[in-house]
Amino acid sequence: MKRVTIYDVAKEAGVSLATVSRVINGLEIVREETRVKVETAIDKLGYKPNAIAQGLALQKTTTIALLVPEASFAYTGQIINGLIDVAKIYKYNIMLHTMTEGIVDIKDVIDDVIKSRVDGVIIYNDKLMEDELAELSKYHFPIVIIGNKMSDTQISSVYVDIEKAVYELTLSKLHEDKTRSIGVIQDRKNDFTTKQMINGVRRAYEEMGIDKDGYIEIPSEYRRSYDYFLDHIKEIPYDFMIANRDSQAISAMNAAHEVGLEIPKDLELVCLIDSKYNSMVRPRLSSFAIPAYDLGAVSMRVLTKMLNEDEVDDKEIELSYLYTPRQSTRN
């Protein structure tokens, strides 16, 4: 039988972990009706408090858990730098947890984080889907999400509107030349962002009265996008491609060179994430400058406010981006 935890009691009673701990420790700052709810939940579940559970919510550890998908390490360096710099100001330590897609369930990771007695959680995950986000809202624990727009009683978010970024770029290019055919390259590692990008392209097409799909799907039989592009790039009905990751954009660029296409004359390429490689390749890749450092710094500041029970004016904070044209597009 699964051991009943303080989290189970909090969920049953509909209160926070801190409230359960105050009742267990006999503190008088809990309202009587709340105390009765917690004690009823304890009796119903048969919860037996232990030393760790009794101190879980009352003793601040000044430690924040940071959850990062392993696949995102290449893009989270500046985010972590911003987060750590603000954490130092407020004297918080950072405990890093990693998530492996398809192997580790985010609910299990958060359960482990709660048991490790951290004060709050910051999650960098731009691929959380709606069901996972709904699951997060059940936790009575301060959480800040980096990369997704969402909020709840104990959840805030800091994000960049990817759909809007791609929409504005697509619309501007179509205003320049309505005959341009703009498509988003599928990113199998990140369905969530791919959908946001496709929605942006399709919004622009719809606004311009153009009936196009805007989606470049990589068939499942191709393990590498480079192989697909090498075989089919001349047949793809798009002369302006937007990739999420630098590796995809560079794969398309190399394949185009191999089959005799000239960039940007015959094919234009844009990479959503502006990595160091975008300026190293030739021609240099046009891309979006996402304020990664600020994503981390703002997220940590919001979490400190939540932990101190200060008022958070905006629980869904949108940061701006900057489109940086380079040699891979006709600017």
Secondary structure, 3 states (H helix, E strand, C coil): CCCCCHHHHHHHHCCCHHHHHHHHCCCCCCCHHHHHHHHHHHHHHCCCCCHHHHHCCCCCCCEEEEEEEHHHHHHCHHHHHHHHHHHHHCCCEEEEEEECCCCCCHHHHHHHHHHCCCCEEEEECCCCCHHHHHHHCCCCCCEEEECCCCCECCEEEEECCHHHHHHHHHHHHHHHCCCCCEEEECCCCCHHHHHHHHHHHHHHHHHCCCCCCCEECCCCCCCCHHHHHHHHCCCCCCCEEEECCHHHHHHHHHHHHHCCCCCCCCCEEEEEECCCHHHHCCCCCEEEECCHHHHHHHHHHHHHHHHCCCCCCCCEEECCCEEECCCCCCC
